[in-house]
Amino acid sequence: MDSDTGCSTTESTPTSSAVPGQPGGGRILVAYFSRPGENYHYGGRRNLDIGNTEVLTGMIRDRVTADVHRIIPAAPYPAAYEATVARNRTEQESGTLPALATLRPDTTGYDTVLLGSPVWNSRAPQIMSTFIDGLDFTGKTVLPFVTYAVSGMSGIDDFYRRRLPTATVTTGLAVRGEEVNDAGGEVDRWLRENDLATR
Ligand SMILES: Cc1cc2nc3c(=O)[nH]c(=O)nc-3n(C[C@H](O)[C@H](O)[C@H](O)COP(=O)(O)O)c2cc1C
């Protein structure tokens, strides 16, 4: 797909101590953006009550002891697919950083941050830039995860490497949105490779 067609907030009180029995050590934050509504589906369109990235986040939270923060834009994206593609294209081309509806979590006490989003017009949605700007990722491990239709990771892991030079950004997880419900094995493997707990 080319870039033209684009195919519960939980606040937490982190501490800096490692969690006993938590492989990988330390505290883990999962921060994700996901947009339900009309979306790409095997070349057609489908209405999603729960966004694909939210489904993937649920699989991660089932396996890892982590705090989860939903990234919510102050101005919700339209339910219609094409209108969302158009707004996103404008935001990406102009470098607009859409405002957040909620405060960012305090990342001070987290050692590991998982950042999840869909792929939008071959990039991370601009709201991910809003979210990471102004947060200190120094010394943290960042694990990117995305859902997509055709693009795969689409360089979003490298994007975080560039934007978060003081963090260690690991190999990300890219799951095809249409197949997210079958991604349990992939999620297990990815978490194990990154020394995170599976339960
Ligand atoms: C605005 C917009 C742009 C998209 N652009 C791409 C893209 O460039 N490449 C791709 O593979 N999928 C693209 N998609 C499809 C989504 O990445 C995919 O359906 C994803 O699983 C949606 O996740 P969500 O339901 O959590 O928002 C786009 C979807 C939207 C709404």
The ligand as an SDF file (V2000), in Angstrom:
LIG
                    3D

 31 33  0  0  0  0  0  0  0  0999 V2000
   -5.0260    6.4200    8.3250 C   0  0  0  0  0  0  0  0  0  0  0  0
   -4.5830    5.0070    8.0280 C   0  0  0  0  0  0  0  0  0  0  0  0
   -3.4240    4.7870    7.3000 C   0  0  0  0  0  0  0  0  0  0  0  0
   -2.9610    3.4940    7.1020 C   0  0  0  0  0  0  0  0  0  0  0  0
   -1.7950    3.3090    6.4120 N   0  0  0  0  0  0  0  0  0  0  0  0
   -1.2750    2.0700    6.3020 C   0  0  0  0  0  0  0  0  0  0  0  0
   -0.0220    1.8600    5.6530 C   0  0  0  0  0  0  0  0  0  0  0  0
    0.6260    2.7690    5.1510 O   0  0  0  0  0  0  0  0  0  0  0  0
    0.4480    0.5930    5.5800 N   0  0  0  0  0  0  0  0  0  0  0  0
   -0.2260   -0.4560    6.1020 C   0  0  0  0  0  0  0  0  0  0  0  0
    0.2640   -1.5710    6.0260 O   0  0  0  0  0  0  0  0  0  0  0  0
   -1.4160   -0.2900    6.7250 N   0  0  0  0  0  0  0  0  0  0  0  0
   -1.9460    0.9510    6.8320 C   0  0  0  0  0  0  0  0  0  0  0  0
   -3.1570    1.1250    7.4690 N   0  0  0  0  0  0  0  0  0  0  0  0
   -3.8330   -0.0370    8.0590 C   0  0  0  0  0  0  0  0  0  0  0  0
   -3.5590   -0.1310    9.5500 C   0  0  0  0  0  0  0  0  0  0  0  0
   -2.1960   -0.0170    9.8400 O   0  0  0  0  0  0  0  0  0  0  0  0
   -4.0350   -1.4760   10.0990 C   0  0  0  0  0  0  0  0  0  0  0  0
   -5.3510   -1.7290    9.7340 O   0  0  0  0  0  0  0  0  0  0  0  0
   -3.8670   -1.5150   11.6120 C   0  0  0  0  0  0  0  0  0  0  0  0
   -3.9740   -2.8440   12.0520 O   0  0  0  0  0  0  0  0  0  0  0  0
   -4.9040   -0.6690   12.3220 C   0  0  0  0  0  0  0  0  0  0  0  0
   -4.6850   -0.7020   13.6970 O   0  0  0  0  0  0  0  0  0  0  0  0
   -5.7250   -0.0870   14.7410 P   0  0  0  0  0  0  0  0  0  0  0  0
   -7.0120   -0.8140   14.4940 O   0  0  0  0  0  0  0  0  0  0  0  0
   -5.1270   -0.4100   16.0640 O   0  0  0  0  0  0  0  0  0  0  0  0
   -5.7990    1.3780   14.5140 O   0  0  0  0  0  0  0  0  0  0  0  0
   -3.6760    2.4000    7.6230 C   0  0  0  0  0  0  0  0  0  0  0  0
   -4.8670    2.6200    8.3260 C   0  0  0  0  0  0  0  0  0  0  0  0
   -5.3150    3.9090    8.5240 C   0  0  0  0  0  0  0  0  0  0  0  0
   -6.6030    4.1330    9.2760 C   0  0  0  0  0  0  0  0  0  0  0  0
  1  2  1  0
  2  3  1  0
  2 30  2  0
  3  4  2  0
  4  5  1  0
  4 28  1  0
  5  6  2  0
  6  7  1  0
  6 13  1  0
  7  8  2  0
  7  9  1  0
  9 10  1  0
 10 11  2  0
 10 12  1  0
 12 13  2  0
 13 14  1  0
 14 15  1  0
 14 28  1  0
 15 16  1  0
 16 17  1  0
 16 18  1  0
 18 19  1  0
 18 20  1  0
 20 21  1  0
 20 22  1  0
 22 23  1  0
 23 24  1  0
 24 25  2  0
 24 26  1  0
 24 27  1  0
 28 29  2  0
 29 30  1  0
 30 31  1  0
M  END
$$$$
